[in-house]
């Protein structure tokens, strides 16, 4: 598989996005795609880091739900070389990490992984499917840990 092109849009004030480490982490997942239902489709993957307010606006516009959420994933178009887009809320990751005494960088990486897994065909709307998603997330984070979690900072 050719290296994936990442389009990273940082729309969050104060977030430092470690592009090289994030690219390396996603390359690990791509190399192990067979362990994740074939992985995220080939093509450019867009990652967008947003505030709660901005992601809630997308949630309302595209899913008719104005509430905040952690991740929204949009499927791409293979015909034009787009794997999809993963939009994550940095605010939600920071809040959850604080409340649960978790590392912020790991939590934000988990949100990116979650979107990548949605593009690979995982779903989390039903309990059985949600358990499969959680197991896949854990496997993905273990793989990423071999190269180090991207050191996101706010």
Secondary structure by P-SEA (a helix, b strand, c coil): ccbbbbbccccccccccaaaaaaaaaaaaaaacccccccccccbbbbbbbcaaaaaaaaaacccccccccbbbbbbbccccccbbbbbbaaaaaaaaaaacccaaaaaaaaaaaaaaaaaccccccaaaaaaaaaaaaaaaaaaaacccccccc
